Amino acid sequence: MTVTRFAPSPNGPLHLGHAFSAIVAHDRAKRDHGLFLLRIEDIDGARSRPELAQDFRADLAWLGLDFREVPPQSERIGRYRAAADLLRDKGLLYPCSCTRAEIAAAAHVSGPDGPIYPGTCRVYGPKPGADVAWRLDMNRAVELAGPLEWTDERRGPQMARPGLFGDVVLWRKDAPASYHLAATLDDAADGVTHVTRGVDLFNASHVHRLLQHLLGLPVPVWHHHPVLVDAGGRKLAKRRDAPALADRRRAGEDGLAIAAAVRTARFDTGISLSDALDQQA
């Protein structure tokens, strides 16, 4: 059975970009008479606002999406810790006390997430008494894993290239697991067969494929869809105050019509979402 998921973080309201991502996941599952899951990713410390989760549920229902909710990340910390312990026991994690400023000053190469960590603490060890994160020794992990493949429904077969990210953090100083570790474990635990998400996260799948191998997890199929952009060509984002779905819902807009417009937009033929919304008005 095809299982997909939509996994928002409650650190801001949902917007049309989220609606599009949720609809892609929902429709991909329903096409195969499968299951569409909602998972709340609520381990982002003080930025997580529990009250937003209820808005998320109402927003999805307003868009006409049927979903089954699974436990939020805050109830899965033990699973993340056990996985980190397993990787540590394999000699694949090392402690790191470097700050972002120190990394930016020392790094000479950039990757998908910004400056690639130069391995300072892997070579010299962390500062005594400092708070530490735990990083994956990427070279050692890649050597252990050997060649790995994964498949994206839009781009076809891929060879995993996790080294693009360098020694990624898997256990954070300020919160439990990183996105890479938590999302990989959650998708496996929830039985997700098709990971649908924005193309901006395409490269992250290289890391996730490596973690699946190291942790003995099943390998899903990925589907990286286009992302919605604003009039300036920038991805819609909470931090840039993209209009909230909850505001539109409370204002009495028709959620089913908005969902229909999102489905009508064709990003590869030049029909924009704004044009599709105008056609629904």
C-alpha positions as CSV (number, residue, x, y, z in Angstrom):
1,M,0.0,0.0,0.0
2,T,1.2,3.5,-0.9
3,V,1.8,5.6,2.2
4,T,2.7,9.3,2.1
5,R,3.0,12.0,4.7
6,F,2.8,15.7,5.3
7,A,5.1,16.8,8.2
8,P,4.8,20.5,9.1
9,S,6.7,22.2,12.0
10,P,4.4,24.3,14.4
11,N,6.7,27.3,14.3
12,G,4.5,29.3,12.1
13,P,1.2,29.0,10.2
14,L,0.8,27.0,7.0
15,H,0.7,28.9,3.7
16,L,0.0,28.0,0.0
17,G,3.4,26.4,-0.3
18,H,2.4,24.0,2.4
19,A,-1.0,23.5,0.8
20,F,0.7,22.4,-2.4
21,S,3.0,20.0,-0.7
22,A,0.2,18.5,1.3
23,I,-2.0,18.1,-1.8
24,V,0.9,16.4,-3.7
25,A,1.3,13.9,-0.9
26,H,-2.4,13.4,-0.4
27,D,-3.1,12.8,-4.1
28,R,-0.1,10.6,-4.6
29,A,-1.4,8.2,-1.9
30,K,-5.1,8.4,-3.0
31,R,-4.1,7.6,-6.6
32,D,-3.1,4.1,-5.4
33,H,-5.9,3.9,-2.8
34,G,-3.3,4.4,-0.1
35,L,-2.9,6.3,3.1
36,F,-2.0,10.0,3.7
37,L,-0.5,10.8,7.1
38,L,-0.1,14.0,9.1
39,R,3.0,14.1,11.4
40,I,3.7,17.2,13.6
41,E,7.5,17.9,13.8
42,D,7.5,19.6,17.1
43,I,11.0,19.3,18.5
44,D,12.3,22.7,17.5
45,G,12.6,24.0,21.1
46,A,10.9,27.2,22.1
47,R,10.0,27.9,18.4
48,S,7.4,25.1,18.5
49,R,3.9,26.4,19.3
50,P,1.6,23.5,20.2
51,E,-1.5,25.6,19.5
52,L,-0.7,25.7,15.8
53,A,-1.1,22.0,15.4
54,Q,-4.9,22.4,15.7
55,D,-4.8,25.0,13.0
56,F,-2.9,22.5,10.8
57,R,-5.6,19.9,11.2
58,A,-8.3,22.4,10.4
59,D,-6.4,23.7,7.4
60,L,-6.1,20.3,5.9
61,A,-9.7,19.5,6.4
62,W,-10.7,22.9,4.9
63,L,-8.7,21.9,1.8
64,G,-10.6,18.7,1.6
65,L,-7.8,16.4,2.5
66,D,-8.4,13.1,4.3
67,F,-5.5,12.2,6.7
68,R,-4.6,10.0,9.6
69,E,-2.5,11.6,12.3
70,V,0.5,9.7,13.7
71,P,2.4,10.6,16.9
72,P,4.3,13.9,16.9
73,Q,8.1,14.0,17.1
74,S,8.0,15.0,20.7
75,E,6.8,11.5,21.5
76,R,9.6,9.8,19.6
77,I,12.7,11.1,21.4
78,G,13.7,7.7,22.8
79,R,13.8,6.3,19.3
80,Y,16.1,9.1,18.1
81,R,18.4,8.7,21.1
82,A,18.7,4.9,20.5
83,A,19.6,5.5,16.9
84,A,22.3,8.0,17.8
85,D,23.6,5.6,20.4
86,L,23.8,2.9,17.8
87,L,25.8,5.1,15.4
88,R,28.0,6.2,18.3
89,D,28.7,2.6,19.2
90,K,29.8,2.0,15.6
91,G,32.3,4.8,15.9
92,L,30.5,7.0,13.4
93,L,29.6,10.0,15.6
94,Y,32.0,12.4,17.3
95,P,31.3,15.4,19.6
96,C,31.6,18.9,18.3
97,S,31.6,22.2,20.3
98,C,32.2,24.6,17.3
99,T,29.8,27.5,17.0
100,R,28.3,28.6,13.6
101,A,30.6,31.6,13.6
102,E,33.6,29.4,14.1
103,I,32.5,27.1,11.3
104,A,31.9,30.0,8.9
105,A,35.3,31.4,9.6
106,A,37.1,28.1,9.1
107,A,35.2,26.5,6.3
108,H,36.5,26.8,2.7
109,V,33.8,24.9,0.9
110,S,30.0,25.3,0.8
111,G,27.4,22.6,0.5
112,P,23.6,22.4,0.2
113,D,23.2,23.6,3.8
114,G,25.9,26.3,3.8
115,P,29.6,26.1,4.9
116,I,30.8,22.5,5.1
117,Y,32.2,21.7,8.5
118,P,36.1,21.4,8.2
119,G,36.4,18.6,10.8
120,T,38.0,20.6,13.6
121,C,36.6,18.6,16.5
122,R,37.1,15.3,14.6
123,V,40.8,16.1,14.5
124,Y,41.4,18.0,17.8
125,G,38.4,17.1,19.9
126,P,35.8,19.5,21.4
127,K,36.6,22.3,23.9
128,P,36.6,21.0,27.5
129,G,33.4,21.5,29.3
130,A,31.6,23.0,26.3
131,D,28.1,21.9,25.1
132,V,28.5,19.5,22.2
133,A,26.5,18.4,19.2
134,W,27.2,15.0,17.6
135,R,28.4,14.8,14.0
136,L,28.5,12.0,11.6
137,D,32.0,11.1,10.4
138,M,30.9,11.2,6.8
139,N,34.1,9.7,5.2
140,R,34.0,6.8,7.5
141,A,30.2,6.3,7.1
142,V,30.4,6.4,3.3
143,E,33.4,3.9,3.3
144,L,31.4,1.6,5.5
145,A,28.2,1.8,3.4
146,G,29.7,1.6,-0.1
147,P,27.7,2.6,-3.2
148,L,24.1,3.3,-2.5
149,E,21.2,4.0,-4.9
150,W,17.8,5.6,-4.5
151,T,14.9,6.5,-6.8
152,D,13.1,9.8,-7.4
153,E,9.8,9.5,-9.3
154,R,10.5,12.7,-11.3
155,R,14.3,12.3,-11.9
156,G,14.7,8.5,-11.9
157,P,17.5,6.4,-10.4
158,Q,20.1,8.3,-8.3
159,M,23.5,7.4,-6.8
160,A,23.8,8.6,-3.2
161,R,26.2,11.5,-2.7
162,P,25.9,12.3,1.0
163,G,29.4,13.7,1.1
164,L,27.9,16.9,-0.4
165,F,27.0,17.8,3.2
166,G,30.2,16.9,5.0
167,D,30.1,15.9,8.6
168,V,26.4,16.7,9.3
169,V,25.0,17.1,12.8
170,L,22.7,14.3,13.9
171,W,22.2,15.2,17.5
172,R,21.9,18.9,18.3
173,K,23.0,21.1,21.1
174,D,19.7,23.0,21.4
175,A,17.2,20.2,20.6
176,P,17.2,16.4,20.2
177,A,17.7,14.9,16.8
178,S,18.5,16.9,13.6
179,Y,16.1,16.9,10.7
180,H,18.2,14.3,8.9
181,L,18.0,11.8,11.7
182,A,14.4,12.4,12.9
183,A,12.8,12.5,9.4
184,T,14.6,9.3,8.3
185,L,13.6,7.4,11.5
186,D,10.0,8.8,11.4
187,D,9.3,7.8,7.8
188,A,10.5,4.3,8.5
189,A,8.5,4.0,11.7
190,D,5.3,5.3,10.0
191,G,5.7,2.9,7.1
192,V,6.0,5.7,4.5
193,T,6.6,4.2,1.1
194,H,6.8,7.5,-0.9
195,V,8.5,10.5,0.5
196,T,7.0,13.6,-1.2
197,R,8.6,16.9,-0.5
198,G,9.9,20.1,-2.2
199,V,12.7,19.9,-4.7
200,D,14.7,22.2,-2.3
201,L,15.2,19.1,-0.2
202,F,16.3,16.9,-3.0
203,N,20.0,16.8,-1.8
204,A,19.0,15.9,1.7
205,S,17.8,12.6,0.3
206,H,21.4,11.6,-0.3
207,V,22.1,11.8,3.5
208,H,18.8,10.0,4.3
209,R,19.7,7.1,2.0
210,L,23.0,6.7,3.9
211,L,21.3,6.8,7.3
212,Q,18.8,4.2,6.1
213,H,21.6,1.9,5.3
214,L,23.6,2.5,8.5
215,L,20.4,2.0,10.7
216,G,19.0,-1.0,8.7
217,L,15.8,0.9,7.6
218,P,13.6,0.3,4.6
219,V,14.2,2.4,1.5
220,P,11.2,4.4,0.2
221,V,10.7,6.0,-3.2
222,W,11.1,9.8,-3.3
223,H,9.0,12.4,-5.1
224,H,10.5,15.9,-5.1
225,H,7.9,18.3,-6.4
226,P,8.4,22.0,-7.5
227,V,8.1,24.7,-4.8
228,L,5.8,27.7,-5.0
229,V,7.4,31.1,-5.3
230,D,6.3,34.6,-4.7
231,A,6.2,37.5,-7.2
232,G,10.0,38.0,-6.7
233,G,10.8,34.4,-7.5
234,R,11.5,33.4,-3.9
235,K,10.2,30.3,-2.3
236,L,7.1,31.0,-0.1
237,A,8.2,31.0,3.5
238,K,6.9,31.7,7.0
239,R,9.7,34.0,7.7
240,R,8.7,36.2,4.8
241,D,5.1,36.4,6.0
242,A,3.5,34.3,3.3
243,P,-0.4,34.6,3.7
244,A,-1.6,32.1,6.3
245,L,-4.1,29.4,5.3
246,A,-5.7,29.8,8.7
247,D,-6.4,33.5,7.9
248,R,-7.9,32.7,4.6
249,R,-10.0,29.9,6.2
250,R,-11.3,32.2,8.9
251,A,-12.0,34.9,6.3
252,G,-14.5,32.5,4.7
253,E,-12.5,31.7,1.5
254,D,-13.4,28.4,-0.2
255,G,-10.7,25.9,0.7
256,L,-11.9,23.3,-1.9
257,A,-11.6,26.0,-4.6
258,I,-8.1,26.8,-3.5
259,A,-7.2,23.1,-3.5
260,A,-8.6,22.9,-7.1
261,A,-6.5,25.9,-8.2
262,V,-3.4,24.3,-6.7
263,R,-4.1,21.1,-8.7
264,T,-4.7,23.1,-11.9
265,A,-1.3,24.9,-11.8
266,R,1.2,23.4,-14.1
267,F,4.7,24.6,-13.3
268,D,6.2,23.0,-16.4
269,T,3.8,24.7,-18.9
270,G,3.9,28.3,-17.5
271,I,0.5,28.3,-15.8
272,S,1.2,30.0,-12.5
273,L,-0.6,29.4,-9.2
274,S,-1.8,33.0,-9.2
275,D,-3.4,32.5,-12.7
276,A,-5.0,29.3,-11.4
277,L,-6.4,31.1,-8.4
278,D,-7.8,33.9,-10.6
279,Q,-9.5,31.3,-12.7
280,Q,-11.2,29.9,-9.6
281,A,-12.4,33.3,-8.4
